């Protein structure tokens, strides 16, 4: 069970050099149903407005190569961290403050 702790979150962000970053995260397998393609499009738009945005993708799957290619094409490679599911992904919960589904992100961008 995950329990939010501001102290642990700040410590982990500092450890990873993310103290002043807008950290957006997604945990899920790289398959069509998860729509990583759209997530990368949204993140690209966020990056136009927020220089400090980073994206953490945790998962694996058959579309991982396609997503990496798209990230490179859009020049987002330095703003992306890709971790496999074998990593201790609970640690990454401490890095972002809010959880968004894609429809909510769409509304957020409209208000941004």
C-alpha positions as CSV (number, residue, x, y, z in Angstrom):
1,X,0.0,0.0,0.0
2,X,1.3,3.5,-0.9
3,X,1.0,6.3,1.7
4,X,2.0,9.8,0.6
5,X,4.9,11.3,2.6
6,X,6.1,14.8,1.6
7,X,9.5,14.2,3.2
8,X,10.1,11.0,1.3
9,X,8.9,12.6,-1.9
10,X,11.2,15.6,-1.5
11,X,14.1,13.2,-0.7
12,X,13.5,11.1,-3.8
13,X,13.1,14.1,-6.1
14,X,16.4,15.5,-4.8
15,X,18.1,12.2,-5.3
16,X,17.0,12.0,-8.9
17,X,17.6,15.7,-9.7
18,X,13.9,16.5,-10.0
19,X,13.3,19.0,-7.2
20,X,12.1,21.8,-9.5
21,X,10.5,19.7,-12.2
22,X,6.9,19.1,-13.2
23,X,6.9,15.3,-13.1
24,X,4.2,13.5,-15.1
25,X,4.1,9.8,-14.7
26,X,2.4,6.8,-16.3
27,X,2.5,3.2,-15.3
28,X,1.2,0.7,-17.8
29,X,2.2,-1.8,-20.5
30,X,3.2,-0.4,-23.9
31,X,0.1,-1.7,-25.9
32,X,-2.4,0.1,-28.1
33,X,-5.1,0.2,-25.3
34,X,-2.9,2.4,-23.1
35,X,-2.5,5.0,-25.9
36,X,1.0,6.1,-25.2
37,X,1.1,7.8,-28.6
38,X,-1.5,10.3,-27.4
39,X,0.2,10.7,-24.0
40,X,3.4,11.7,-25.9
41,X,1.4,14.2,-28.0
42,X,0.0,15.7,-24.8
43,X,3.4,15.8,-23.2
44,X,4.9,17.6,-26.2
45,X,2.3,20.3,-25.8
46,X,3.0,20.6,-22.1
47,X,6.7,21.0,-22.9
48,X,5.9,24.0,-25.1
49,X,4.6,25.8,-22.0
50,X,6.6,24.3,-19.2
51,X,10.4,24.1,-19.5
52,X,10.7,22.1,-16.4
53,X,8.3,19.2,-17.4
54,X,9.6,15.6,-17.4
55,X,7.8,12.4,-18.2
56,X,8.3,9.1,-16.4
57,X,7.0,6.0,-18.2
58,X,7.0,2.8,-16.3
59,X,6.2,-0.4,-18.1
60,X,7.1,-2.6,-21.0
61,X,5.5,-4.1,-24.1
62,X,5.6,-4.5,-27.8
63,X,5.1,-0.8,-28.6
64,X,8.0,0.4,-26.5
65,X,10.3,0.9,-29.5
66,X,7.7,2.8,-31.4
67,X,7.2,5.2,-28.4
68,X,11.0,5.7,-28.1
69,X,11.2,6.5,-31.8
70,X,8.4,9.1,-31.5
71,X,10.0,10.7,-28.4
72,X,13.3,11.0,-30.4
73,X,11.5,12.5,-33.4
74,X,9.9,15.2,-31.2
75,X,13.1,16.0,-29.4
76,X,11.8,14.9,-26.0
77,X,14.5,12.3,-25.2
78,X,16.1,14.4,-22.5
79,X,12.8,14.9,-20.8
80,X,11.8,11.3,-20.6
81,X,12.7,8.5,-18.3
82,X,11.6,5.0,-19.3
83,X,11.7,2.3,-16.6
84,X,10.7,-1.4,-17.0
85,X,8.2,-3.0,-14.7
86,X,10.9,-4.9,-12.9
87,X,12.0,-1.6,-11.3
88,X,10.7,-0.7,-7.9
89,X,8.0,1.6,-9.4
90,X,6.5,2.4,-6.0
91,X,9.4,4.8,-5.5
92,X,8.2,6.7,-8.5
93,X,4.8,7.4,-6.9
94,X,6.7,9.8,-4.6
95,X,7.8,11.9,-7.6
96,X,4.6,13.3,-8.8
97,X,1.9,15.0,-6.8
98,X,-1.2,14.6,-8.9
99,X,-2.7,11.7,-10.8
100,X,-4.5,12.4,-14.1
101,X,-6.3,10.3,-16.5
102,X,-5.9,11.3,-20.2
103,X,-9.4,13.0,-20.4
104,X,-8.5,15.1,-17.3
105,X,-5.1,16.0,-18.9
106,X,-7.0,17.2,-22.0
107,X,-9.1,19.5,-19.8
108,X,-6.0,20.6,-17.9
109,X,-4.2,21.6,-21.2
110,X,-7.2,23.5,-22.3
111,X,-7.0,25.6,-19.2
112,X,-3.2,25.8,-19.1
